[in-house]
Amino acid sequence: MTAPKLDGRVERGDQTRRAILDRAAAIASVEGLEGVSIGRLATELEVSKSGVFAHFGSKEELQLATVRWAREVFIAAVITPAHRSPAGLRRLWRLCDAWLDYSTRRVFPGGCFFASVTAEFDARPGRVRDAIAAAHREWQRYLEESIATARELGELSADADPRQLAFELDAFTRATQDALLFDEQGVYTRARRAILHRLRAVATDPAVLPKSPR
Amino acid sequence: MTAPKLDGRVERGDQTRRAILDRAAAIASVEGLEGVSIGRLATELEVSKSGVFAHFGSKEELQLATVRWAREVFIAAVITPAHRSPAGLRRLWRLCDAWLDYSTRRVFPGGCFFASVTAEFDARPGRVRDAIAAAHREWQRYLEESIATARELGELSADADPRQLAFELDAFTRATQDALLFDEQGVYTRARRAILHRLRAVATDPAVLPKSPR
């Protein structure tokens, strides 16, 4: 009858692991992944260094696990809510809108986790850079597929190019990183206006979209 | 007759200072400004630490001088070439085009200096963040003024909003930071296509603009 005790230990281990990754992602969004170290996490979370080390083994493994964790947080904050809207143009708009909400609400204290760590690692080859690039590419592909679906449903003009349009929508959302630099929220309104304007230009029925940004 | 000797010393000092800042900006574009330290620059440039220290006094002063240096490099690479085109829509397009050239040519080895350090400092209050924000805002204002001029010259539709349009053009140029992450150049074509499409939609005479991106 040792199973319950073992389960308890596994559960506590999982909780510790989650607490470490949550803190690591928060730090990385403000200071970058280089600011994330086993020693610092141990101090801030008041656990032993060997405890943190047992979960991740190395700084690089910790950084990779942090990228995976941030990806899950992003999916829960952006992809899942958008799925409440029907597939097509409505969901495409909700995806962009949920992204802007995720940035406004500071799901990560330093703004978008991926915007922070992309600039940090884009010129530094290695496994961490590859993991960041893969997560970023996954988001862009998801946008492209959502555009393609809206077009197949006849809600977007047949000549709308999914890759080009995804580039533009992604550019508008990411440019809101300025809100952090200038402590101003107007940039979110400008991003919503830009996205709605762009989508309206290719929508077969623009009435599906909100009239104006919130 | 000591003046020539003194001049020679001043000139050598200026050369050293320029060499330090050039190296500091290159490092910062790849690794961020936190990667820039007096000790590292002394080692890489084979000068004494006290020599580097004499020029800047502290790491923060060195970081601030690096931001000012990068601003000058940006002006020489982007603003000056655009001034060869006449004021108005032609110059506005050339500004965006020169920005994309500056990024493609890797004027800074890590892509746009400001894109790298903005993500690093946007959530860290202080003098360095303020200097980065001021440089960034200056570029956006310059774009806004160029749009306003093109409108006053009757080359852009009267209802084109300079601040909104500047946000969108800036977003398209900055999104090319992906070229570093994915080692692909297609993103520059997508950015030029997006900018030309946007400008054509508000141009009173779209024939002023190139037909298609290079």
Interface residues (C-beta under 8 A of the other chain):
Chain A: S29 V30 E31 G32 E34 P109 G110 G111 A115 S116 T118 A119 E120 D122 A123 R124 R129 I132 A133 H136 R137 R163 Q164 F167 E168 D170 A171 F172 R174 A175 Q177 D178 L180 L181 F182 V187 R190 A191 R193 A194 A201
Chain B: S29 V30 E31 G32 E34 P109 G110 G111 A115 S116 T118 A119 E120 D122 A123 R124 R129 I132 A133 H136 R137 R163 Q164 F167 E168 D170 A171 F172 R174 A175 Q177 D178 L180 L181 F182 V187 R190 A191 R193 A194 A201
